[in-house]
Amino acid sequence: AIDVSSLRGKTGYITLDTGFKNTGSTNSAITYLDGENGVLRYRGYPIEQLAEQSTFLEVAYLLIYGELPPKQELDNFVSEITRHTLIHEEMKKFYEGYPSKAHPMGVLASMISALSTFYPESQKSELHPAEVELTIIRLIAKISTIAAWSYKKSKGFPIMYPQNRLSYTENFLHMMFAQPTEEFNVNPVIANALDTLLILHADHEQNCSASTVRMAGSSHASLYAAISAGVCALWGPLHGGANQQVIEMLKQIHQADESIQKMVEKAKDKSSDFRLMGFGHRVYKNFDPRAKIIKQVCDEVLDELGIDDPLLDIAKSLEEVALSDSYFVDRKLYPNVDFYSGILYRAMNIPTEMFTVMFALGRLPGWIAQWKEMRDNKEPISRPRQIYTGPTERNYVDIENR
Ligand code: ACO
């Protein structure tokens, strides 16, 4: 063992690992991921069991507090979340300021950040357990209202208030699709599939957005601010934005602009920046276990709803072609969670630009758990180093001599 106090204040060698491909940033007891063997567990429970037997809010509790809740505890958690789904009436006015074509991820990030201004106690550096609990409840409760209303706004439809008699996923679907003038019944097949999708997205250890949440939170910025940063990180096409791009790619093939083989060849061509969206993963070098479950749910839901989506057939053929191509085989590029999720969202009538928002809804408990673990462990502020490659010292040159 090294006496670290003797090293205090001293600087040593810096390791350079761009993109943190092989650098651990923390110890974590939340999610176990074995990319070589395609294993994913939340707090020790296999993702397959949770997807089959649990509910999204129970999984949220498990991730955040570490254990499956006893019944009374779960009932309290769910009822607290149900009671906090309304957002401040003043926040409704914000929606009027966004352009009608505003991307819902931009709306989501800024609205979550704005929540901190309505609950200023969340900005204190010193954490008080009761306030943290309330912030967690508020975030899980309000994110679905904010998300659904951003969709309504983009369509110019009147917003729908949450209804306490409905479950979390039913309520979200109600706020998305109900109209004040028509009766609306949530389809249980869709509500169940959505619940499973949210479970599958709920955490994935130190991915780009979770690391962003931990990093932003490490400065003791409020939980709202840290989650807003996570939403922004998720937005990019190499992370959560891939699900939207997958559908756009499949549509392109469907509209016969491109054949499947041509798309695969294009992805292999290093002179283009194009990648087969929904393929490959930083950690999985095997089938993404979530993709396996989603593919199965996809088949079941489309079957039950009687939907014949040509994009599902194209996706399956694309998977077949890619997985028999040595380029993908050698690089261990398998379909990831985003490859089939978009087809399920389409079956639920969720528009493409909302796909990444759906991912954020699911990932929220994981982000919260990551933030809480970081704060509970009193981790220091994140501050990576660099290898400087710029000019050596030089003198300032007056503007007329440049
Ligand atoms: N299509 C074609 N080639 C690919 C793909 C792909 N989807 N993914 C990786 N490759 C190739 C790379 O060009 C590289 O080839 P090379 O060794 O000949 O240079 C090799 O496979 C390794 O790829 P890296 O970019 O080094 O892998 P990295 O771990 O950095 O990237 C990532 C992982 C970002 C997910 C990547 O596979 C990708 O861009 N996939 C498409 C986007 C996507 O689906 N993102 C969602 C990820 S899952 C999630 O965030 C929920």
Boltz pocket constraint, residues with backbone or C-beta under 6 A from the ligand:
constraints:
  - pocket:
      binder: B
      contacts: [[A, 237], [A, 238], [A, 239], [A, 240], [A, 242], [A, 267], [A, 268], [A, 274], [A, 275], [A, 276], [A, 277], [A, 278], [A, 279], [A, 280], [A, 281], [A, 282], [A, 283], [A, 331], [A, 333], [A, 336], [A, 337], [A, 338]]
      max_distance: 6.0
